């Protein structure tokens, strides 16, 4: 089981990651909106903003995955279970 301080540090880290992602999302929206406006003001021919939007969108999607669905901090029970497995493996090789 994680101590209260470890849980607090994990929560702070997660909140900072979410805040950073929201900043990334805002920057993505503002910059790509500007690119679309530039495209529209310069004749609205071939929709070239699709390329930076698509490329950056992939990076943004990976960032979102890491923040909201990625690996969570290890729990004390997971650590203990791994230590127990290692101890059993070691005792079999002696």
N, C-alpha and C positions, 0 to 999 in steps of 0.2 A: 504494500500500500504506500502511495506517495505521501510525503509529509505535506503539511499545510503550505510551507514555503515553496516546495517543489510544484505543488498544484498552482500556487499563485504565479510563479515564474512561467509555467506552461500557459496559463491563461493570458498573461501579459504578452507573451510571444505570439499567441494566436490572434489577439486583438491587434497587435502591431502589423501582423501579416495581412489581416483583413483591411486595415486602414491603408496600407501600401497598395493593396489590390484596388481599392476604391479610387485612389489617386491615379493609378495606371489606367483604369477604366475611364475616368474623367478626361485624362490627357488624350486617350484614344478617340473619344467622342469629339472633343474640341478640335484636334488637329485634322481628323478626317472630315469633319464638317467644313473646315476651312478649305481643304482640298477639293471638296465637292463644289463649294462656292466658286473657287478659282476656275474649276472646270466649266461651270455654268457661265461665268462671266467671259470666258475666252472662246465661246462658240459652241460649247456643248456637243462636240463631235464624239469621237471614240471615248468611251467612259474609262479613261486611264486610271482614275482613283481606285478602281477595283483592285489593282495590284498591291498598293500599299495597305489598303484595307484588309485584303485577304492575308497577306504576309503577317502583318501586325496582329490581325485577328487570331491567327494560329498561336502566336506567342501569348496573347491575352487569354486564350482558352486554356493553354497549358498552365499559365499563372493561376487562373481560377481553379483548375483541378488541384494544383498543389496546395492552395489555401483551404479549399472547402472539402476536398475528397481525398487528399494525400495521406500519407502515414501520420498517425497520431503519436504523441510521446509514449515511450515504453512504460508499462505499468510495473509495479513491484512484483506482481504475481507472474508476469511474463518473464521477468529477469530471474526470479526464483525457479521457475519451471525449466528454463534453459540451463541454469546452474545444476539442477538435479539431473537433467539429461546428460550433461557433460560428466558428472560424477559417476553415473551408471556406465557410460562408455569407457571411462578411464579404469573403472574397477574390472571390466571384462577383459581388458588388455594386460592385466597384471598376472 
